[in-house]
């Protein structure tokens, strides 16, 4: 399970995906769930935190893309 806590305007939202692959597929849609520029407060995959250099949705996408997800 991929769990992302991100900033949307003045509030913090949370979204979950069954897997990193589901997140990647959704981001490739014409209208994805999340905007590339949203700032990530925290992200975990199967309960383990993911450390990102670029703490944005596009940064998370690139992280998984680099891993070949």
VENRAUR-V300326 format. One record per helix or strand of 2 or more residues. SS is the DSSP state (@ for helix, = for strand). FROM is the first residue (numbers start at 1). LEN is the number of residues. If there is no record, write none. Layout:
# VENRAUR-V300326
ss={SS | SS}
from={FROM | FROM}
len={LEN | LEN}
This chain:
# VENRAUR-V300326
ss={= | = | @ | = | = | @}
from={2 | 11 | 20 | 39 | 48 | 57}
len={7 | 7 | 8 | 7 | 2 | 10}
